Amino acid sequence: MTQINVAEILAKGKVLQEITINGWVRTFRSNRFIALNDGSTIHNIQCVIDFENTPEEILKRITTGAAICVKGILAESQGKGQSVEIQVAEIEILGDSNADEYPIQPKKHSFEFLRENAHLRVRTNTFSAVMRVRSKLSFAVHKYFQENGFNYVNTPIVTGSDAEGAGEMFRVTSFEDNKAPVTEEGKIDYSKDFFGKETNLTVSGQLEAETYAMGLGKVYTFGPTFRAENSNTTRHLAEFWMIEPEVAFMDLDGNMDLAEDFIKNVLGDVLENCKDDLEFLDQRLSQEEKSKPQAERSEMGLIEKLKFVTENNFKRVSYTEAIDILRNSKPNKKKKFQYLINEWGADLQSEHERYLVEKHFKCPVILFDYPANIKAFYMRLNEDGKTVRAMDVLFPGIGEMVGGAQREERYDVLLEKMKAMNIDEKELWWYLDLRKFGTAVHAGFGLGFERLVQFTTGMANIRDVIPFPRTPQNAEF
């Protein structure tokens, strides 16, 4: 007999074949019907046992969460809700589950409770669906770049530079507690540390990716990044994954083209290959929306929202034009925005970004040419001297999804900007070197993978789209 998984069984539906299947018991009712799931699909398969000929000691061990091996014949189902079922000939208990202690019972659990049991939450329908979608999205990311001539680059996790200039970084040291050597000025002497200098966990692989783009042409990073931001919101994690392509000889227009094409492709891939999981998550979100006040409900379902992105052209709008639209909008005039737009130079909030996407343009939006003083030092300065070649891709329901820019390729201009922002040129000498040896126009963007998974699955809290969330005061598991 061939061992097969539930997804294959349901896809082929070939009845009267002998099969062997392993999985975990979701429910066991009437001492006869087992709902079995092996993680391959959102759907369970019903296993029907002959309880009169099944030993009592086996029946007692068929409990929620137990791992079992079932051998039998696949037959047309007599019940509702499934087309086939397994008529069990033999059953083996592979791993017992204490029914009184097992946390994941066949009932509705709060997401907070499931976060406290993150090692088991993937056995629920919601989290198994989310994690399968996450897996397919990850594969789609690599597939897109590999099929479009990009080279995958693994940038350092331990770094001596702060790419974002925010300073919210986790320090890496080999010094023992309270035994760090100090200088004559009383400061920690990092020259005696493991790396001979102060080092941190990276917040971005962008700067290092730029160096490889200037030799390989088209590269991307896809790896873990870290930010020591003491935030407990539903949008922040201390450890998260970033997708960061960098391309030589590409300007801002090419960067916008790349971002739009990339997003449409990976979401289209998931729409095609995760239909069952997305339909389940769509229904889950629909039920969740019904419990909200009318004014807070989303106008689009999950799948509708994904197609809103894949089937619409992204509207490209300058920051200056967006400010004019927002300043003259009804929510701004009637003071419905939490952050009112009064003048050029304001840093846009999620409510402003969503208004542009959902109400004004009714399609995804790419904003470009932002004020230089609210963007990072490495973005190319425009001829007006006050804006930079930055871009943000805005989505419905979430606001900013992608942030990118044409990079500043001119040595003198970059050096001047670094000085103005008090960035030590000695720390980034190698980054400046790129502008001395064969400099060229280049561009790239960053996309937080968990934010993409959150958008794709409709989960409200970013902690629910990563297997083991790392947040302030929480490093469990």
C-alpha positions, 0 to 999 in steps of 0.5 A: 500500500502506498503512503499518501497525504490528504491533499493528494487523496482529495485531489485525485479522489480515486476510490477503491484504492488501498491507502496508508495515511499518517496524521493528527486527530482533529475530532473523534465522534460517536466512537466511529468518525475520525477527522484526520489532518496531516497539514497538507491541506486545510481540509480533513479526511474522514476515517470511518472505523468499525468500532465493534471490531476495534479494541477498547484500548485503541478507541480510548487513545483516539483523542484530539491531537493524537498522531495515528497511522490509518490503513484502509480503502478509499471509498465514496463518502456517505456523509455530507461535506466530503466526497471520499472517506477512508474505510479503516482496516487497521489503525495504529496510535503513533503518539498519544495526546492527553485530552485533558491537557491538550490546549488546542481543543476543537473550539474557537480560541483567541489569537492571544491564547494561541500566541501563548501556545505558538508551538501548537497553534499551527495545528489549527485551521487558521494558522495552518492556512496562514503558514502554508500561504507564507511558504508558497509566498516565500517560494514565489519570491525566489521563483520571480527573481530567479526567473528574471535574472537576479542573483540571490545574495546573503548579506551579513546579519552582524553588521557595523553599520546602521542602514536606516540611521534610526539607531534602534539596533540590537547590540552584538558583543562577546563581553561578559556581564559587567566586565566590559573594558572601558576607555580613559573616557569611561566608555566601553572599549569595543576595540577589545570586543570580538569584532574589534568594533561596535556591532549590531544585528542588521536592520537591512541588507540594502547597503551590502546588496548595493555593492553586489548589484554593482558587480552582478547587475541584478541581486536580491536579499531575502533574510532576517532583519532586526529592530529594537523598537519598543513597540507593541502595535499590531504592525511591529516585530523585533525580528522579521524578514525583508525582501530587498532587490537592487539593480544596477543601471536602473532609475526610479521609473524602472524601480517602480516597474519592477515593484509593480511587476514583482508584487502582481506576480507573487500575489498572482502565484498565491491566488493560483496555488493557495485557493483552498487556504485563501477561500478559508481565510476569506470566509474567516475574515468575512465573519470577523468583519461582521463583528466590527462596527459598520464604519470600521468594516472593510469594503473588500473581501480578502480575495477581492483585495488581492485581485484589486492589486493584481488586476489594477494598474498602479497609479503613480503620483508625486508626493506634492500632488498627493499632499494637494489631494489630501489637503483638499479632501473632505476628511481633512477639511472636516478634521476626520483625519487623526493627523491633519495635512496642513503643509507640504513636508508632512510625513504621511500616515497610514490613514492618508495612504489608505485614503489615496488608495481606497477612496480617491484613486481606487487602485494601488498607488505609487508615491514618488519624489518625497521631501529629502528631510523625511527620507534616508541619506542614500536616496538620490537628490533631485535637481530641486534640492529639496526632494529625493527619488524615493517611492512608496507602494500603497495598498488597500487596508494596510497603507505602505507595502514597499519602500524604495528609491533610486540610490545616490550615485554621486560621490560628492552629493552622498558625502555631503548628505552623510555629513549633514545627517551626522553619519560617520564616513569612516564607518561607510568608507566602502559604501562611498567607494562604490561612488569612486570606482565605476559609479552608475545609476542604480535603484532598489526597494525593500518589502517586509515579508511579514507585512506581505503575508499579513496582507495576503492572509487578512490577519490583523496582527503581524504576530500571527503571520510569523511562526514564533514572533519576537516582540518586546518582553517576548522571546518564548519558544 
